[in-house]
Amino acid sequence: MGVDIIIKIAAVGILTAVVGQILKHTGKDEIAMLTTLAGLVVALMMVLDMISSLFETVKTMFNL
């Protein structure tokens, strides 16, 4: 669970950056911004899933 999630988030970031740069060079700045926001949302959803798992683990540990 440690390294694989970091690699997934990095892959989303790299893919988003590449697509954003391609769209900016073609003159589609609005779509580039939407692509960047979509990449950010995907990465945040990955992180939120991990935080949810952390809270469930803490809840189980302390029998709450």
C-alpha positions as semicolon CSV with decimal commas, in nm:
position;residue;x (nm);y (nm);z (nm)
1;M;0,000;0,000;0,000
2;G;0,295;0,235;0,045
3;V;0,482;0,274;-0,280
4;D;0,208;0,176;-0,524
5;I;-0,023;0,465;-0,427
6;I;0,264;0,712;-0,465
7;I;0,336;0,576;-0,812
8;K;-0,033;0,600;-0,906
9;I;-0,059;0,962;-0,790
10;A;0,265;1,048;-0,971
11;A;0,134;0,885;-1,289
12;V;-0,187;1,088;-1,270
13;G;0,018;1,404;-1,220
14;I;0,252;1,335;-1,510
15;L;-0,033;1,242;-1,743
16;T;-0,228;1,552;-1,644
17;A;0,076;1,774;-1,697
18;V;0,149;1,631;-2,041
19;V;-0,211;1,656;-2,160
20;G;-0,237;2,009;-2,016
21;Q;0,076;2,124;-2,199
22;I;-0,040;1,973;-2,527
23;L;-0,377;2,145;-2,495
24;K;-0,215;2,479;-2,406
25;H;0,010;2,466;-2,712
26;T;-0,289;2,398;-2,934
27;G;-0,466;2,704;-2,794
28;K;-0,729;2,526;-2,587
29;D;-0,654;2,684;-2,252
30;E;-1,000;2,628;-2,106
31;I;-0,992;2,256;-2,173
32;A;-0,636;2,241;-2,036
33;M;-0,755;2,395;-1,712
34;L;-1,045;2,148;-1,690
35;T;-0,804;1,861;-1,751
36;T;-0,579;1,985;-1,472
37;L;-0,875;2,013;-1,236
38;A;-0,989;1,663;-1,328
39;G;-0,642;1,526;-1,250
40;L;-0,646;1,706;-0,917
41;V;-0,987;1,560;-0,830
42;V;-0,869;1,208;-0,918
43;A;-0,559;1,244;-0,699
44;L;-0,766;1,386;-0,413
45;M;-1,009;1,097;-0,435
46;M;-0,715;0,855;-0,401
47;V;-0,590;1,040;-0,095
48;L;-0,939;1,061;0,058
49;D;-0,975;0,686;0,019
50;M;-0,652;0,637;0,210
51;I;-0,760;0,879;0,485
52;S;-1,092;0,695;0,517
53;S;-0,904;0,369;0,555
54;L;-0,683;0,528;0,822
55;F;-0,985;0,645;1,023
56;E;-1,143;0,301;1,000
57;T;-0,822;0,143;1,128
58;V;-0,800;0,387;1,420
59;K;-1,167;0,327;1,497
60;T;-1,109;-0,049;1,502
61;M;-0,797;-0,017;1,719
62;F;-0,970;0,179;1,990
63;N;-1,301;-0,010;1,964
64;L;-1,503;0,303;1,893
